[in-house]
Amino acid sequence: MGRVPAAIREYWIRGGSSSRAPARIRRRLAEMPGVSGVWTDGSVLRVRGSVPFDMLERIAHDSGCAIEPRPLRPYSAPATTAAVRLVGVAAAVLLVVDALAQSFEGGTAWRLLSLALALAATLCLARAWRRDRRPYPFAGLNALVALALVGSWVHAGFAAVVPERLPLDGEVGYLAFPLFTLAVYVGGLLWVEAGELLPAGPGGGADDGPARRSVYELANRVALVMAIATLALIAIMVAVWLVADEFGLAVLAGCTLAVLAGLPALPLGVALTARFGLGRLAEHGAMARTEGALPTLAGLRAVVFDKSGTLTTGDPEVVAVEPVEGVAIRDLFRWAAAAEAAAAPGAVTRAARERGIPVHPPAAFRRLPGGGVSVEPADGRRVTIGPDAALVEAGIDNPLSPRGAELKAEGSTPLFVAVDGVLAGAIALSDPLRPEAADVVERVRALDLEVVLLTGDDALAARAVADRLGIALVRAGAEGGAKVDELRALREEYGPVAMVGNGVDDADALARADVGIAVFGADPEAARRASVTLARDSLHAVADALVLARFSLRNLLVGSGMAATYCLALAPVAAGLSQPLFGWLLTPMAMLVLMLLSMATVAVNAARLCFQEVGSAPPPGKRGL
């Protein structure tokens, strides 16, 4: 069995005794269990997780920073939030009013008062929705709620004006039930928005990529079918009872069928599944920017991985040194380290210092075509370093070119060093694979997804890495905008694709993919434009997110089926078919019991997500909506 996720809280960390304080805090938080998200927002380091405040406070104060608890993504529609509460209260009041009207045999005034209260609450919510400039919600669910509202209003009007035309047990009002549905539906939309989501920054991936699904899309389809079926059934039953000269049963059947179809179980199940699903994603280190990440992740057909810094550690190391005859390894390191130190100190500089070789900045530095650089160290010699293409551009003969091809085939990147126009040797760099990379690729493939390696590196080096990980499809030599073109081609061939990357050169691809996943420690621009950001330094978070999204979708299917089954089972009673035989009608008390029972059923079903094990569970096979 799993466990219920602990409460997620958010904290803001500001200031610091040095410019390195945020990086130092990030490193400490990366080792702390319970942290579900860390990102930079201007001068503020924002932290989310189920971590005790005193532990975070100690880490912040050690770096000279201040920390303060913050509300977790507060509701973005204050007027609508207040109106939802008002509608809920109005529904509860109407239940009491209807009960009193029945007990004391209330007349027309009671009925008209109830109808006015229901109309006022509905109009108040509609006005608040427009005032908060909320987007137009989902047509199918809207139709179902509207059908229930109209049905309850029509019944209330007949009960107030001509109560004698209705069956005796059909005079009590049903006004409260559509209001409960309306409150659950709209409140659920706001509640999901306030869940475990990253803040939607300007220009984020959620706005730049292809149109993404909403978690409400499946429920919207079910609701649309239910609305159409209910309208057809209402028309049939009204016609049947009118032909049988049962005007009261015709009105009652039409109204109760409409109210029955609009019970709140369906929107409640969607909201709970979305909120619990997003919470489980956050618990496993995947922070989504929109609730649409769940169905989009579940509907993927291919997952595209960047190589450097994603499948690899992003920290290259020297794996081979090939000096030409007559050149000392120490001199080769000294020249190469001087050139690298001028551009960006890295693996060669680090290896030289480990060997006790002094590294001095060069007197001159310039970049060359083909990805090479040319420098003039303190000894006055001209050093050129770069791949084979750079030496070709510089007109330098390279007798080690065949050896360079062998190193590429082994997965290494050879850098050739020439001094005064003559080749001095080669140094091979290799970026180690992440220890979990092979397991993650296997887990993704077990979900029946195509795995693709997309990189700007040389084809031989990319193929070597792909073979070690069991990846069949490789797209190499793709840099900048070429990655977006490759993603477009993969989408046309396979369907929806996810892009997993980390660098600034991956930012456009992350934004244009159906789901862009920025790994832990990714470049800020890449993280800003991705629709999912990993707050856990492990690629297993990618596989976990895919599995959880499918579990969420399956849970949503079951919950929607449960809600529809309740309506289908009671439809004959609501249609009045049982009244001539047994004298049964779907009274408000029976409707109340049904509403509570259906809501409890979908709530228990949605709560199963909190206990779903990810690592040991067999991967669900259902994909997409």
Buried (B, 14 or more C-beta within 10 A) or exposed (E): EBEEBEEBBBBBBBBBEEEEBBEBBBEBBBEBEBBBBBBEEEEBBBBBBBBEEEEBBEBBEEBEBEBEEBEBBEBEBEBBBBBBEBBBEBBEBBBEBBBEBBEEEBEEEBBBBBBEBBBEBBEBBBEBBEEBEBEEBBEBBBBBBBBBBBBBBBBBBBBBEEBEBBBEBBBBBBBBBBBBBBBBBBBBBBBBBBBBBBEBBEEBBBBBBEEBBBBBBBBBBBBBEBBEBBBEBBEEBBEBBEEEEBBBBBBBBBBBBBBBBBBBBBBBBBBBBBBBBBBBBBBBBBBBBBBBBBBBBBBBBBBBBBBBBBBBBBEBBBBBBBBBEEBEBEBBBBBBBBBBBBEEBBBBBBBBBEEEBEBEEBEEBEEBEBEBBBBBBEBEBBBBBBBBBBBBBBEBEBEBBEBBBBBBBBBBBBBBBBBEEEBBBBBBBBBBBBEBBBBBBEBBBEBEBBBBBBBBBBEBBBBBBBEBBEBEBBBBEBEEEBBBBBBBEBBEEBBBBBBBBBBEBBBBBBBBBBBBBBBBBBBEBBBBBBBBBBBBBBBBBBBBBBBBBBBBBBBBBBBBBBBBEBBBEBBEBBBBBBBEEEEBBBBBBBBBEBBEEBBEBBBEBBBBBBEBEBEEEEBBEEBBB
